[in-house]
Amino acid sequence: MLRVAIVGASGYIGGELLRLLHGHPRVTVVAATSDRLAGRRVDGPHPNLRGHTDLCFVGHDAVEDAGADVLLLAAPHRETMGRMAGYLTLAGTVIDLSGDFRLRDPGTYAAYYGVPHTAPHLIPGFTTGLPEWHRAELAAADRISVPGCMATAGILAVRPMAEAGLIEGPVQVDARTGSSGSGASGGPAAAHAERSGALRVFAPSRHRHEAEIAQATGHTVRMTATGVEAVRGVQVVCHAKLAPGASERDVRAAFHAAYADEPFVRVVARRQGLYRLPEPKILTGSNHCDVGFAVFADDGTVVLVGALDNLVKGGAGGAVQCLNVRFGWPERTGLEFPGLHPN
């Protein structure tokens, strides 16, 4: 059994890692860290795990004695980079879910995160944790950086078009996310009285995930992000100009060529029915990302849509999928749950 330690296990992503890895047949969790909750059972903040585990949190320092083969880091942005050199000495493989090693250019990181990168020399050693586009590299990677939730949806929706040369110019991304995207300590803005019924544009421009989508697609990206009343779920609606001569048939062919054999990406672009385009509601708890499109030939534009569960495919599930790729296991291992309907 592969020995895995989760650093920062008390938050929503940490809880999803615990849930998914509890059902993973090739993994045992040897440590789940939280300085604040050290000594307490993990099924306190994660009550869905009651009756499934007797694991207790340990302090962050205790991970040094856990003998882990893999570290999964669910620690905060801006803090992880300062501790990364130490983390890399504790396990052969490190999978980071913070934003600190997603961007290849330290200057871009500083522009979007508001602080200088304190470990730029470590950035080149990380592989992007998106198997659909980096599977070969991930199979041999010991340092993996999982993309952000809205970035994952945006990249999976836009990149087939970019790779096929079917769009030109900038891409406008309109992203919507549920309240769990703010984390377990989201502050006053996440309170029910403030969040319920709201459609809050919390990032009218320059959300940090726009830099990840631009990096992955080679296109200038302008992104807005809106908080919606859902707890889980991300949906991105991306507008782009079609390249001269590109048709709807070309668009459909590009999507199917990119994702025909992918276990977790489904192309959803139908002309009728309740779920004609990707809808995060039916993806709750699953590691799927649905992508789709609508072509408007009269003005030469295309709308690209991506949807996922931000805590699973957009976070913990993406990390577990990377873990499976890295160790040569079937990618669906521990990730078989198909989502709920109705929900």
Secondary structure, DSSP 8 states (H G I E B T S, - for coil): -EEEEEESTTSHHHHHHHHHHHT-TTEEEEEEE-TTTTTSBTTTT-GGGTTT---B-B-GGGGGGS--SEEEE---TTTHHHHHHHHTTT-SEEEE-SSTTT-S-HHHHHHHHSS--S-GGGGGG-EE--HHHHHHHHTT-SEEE---HHHHHHHHHHHHHHHTT-EEEEEEEEEEE-GGGG-TT--GGGSHHHHTT--EEEESS--HHHHHHHHHHSS-EEEEEEE-S-SS-EEEEEEEEE-TT--HHHHHHHHHHHHTT-SSEEE---SSSTTSS--GGGGTT---EEEEEEEETTTTEEEEEEEE-TTIIIIIHHHHHHHHHHTT--TTTT------S--
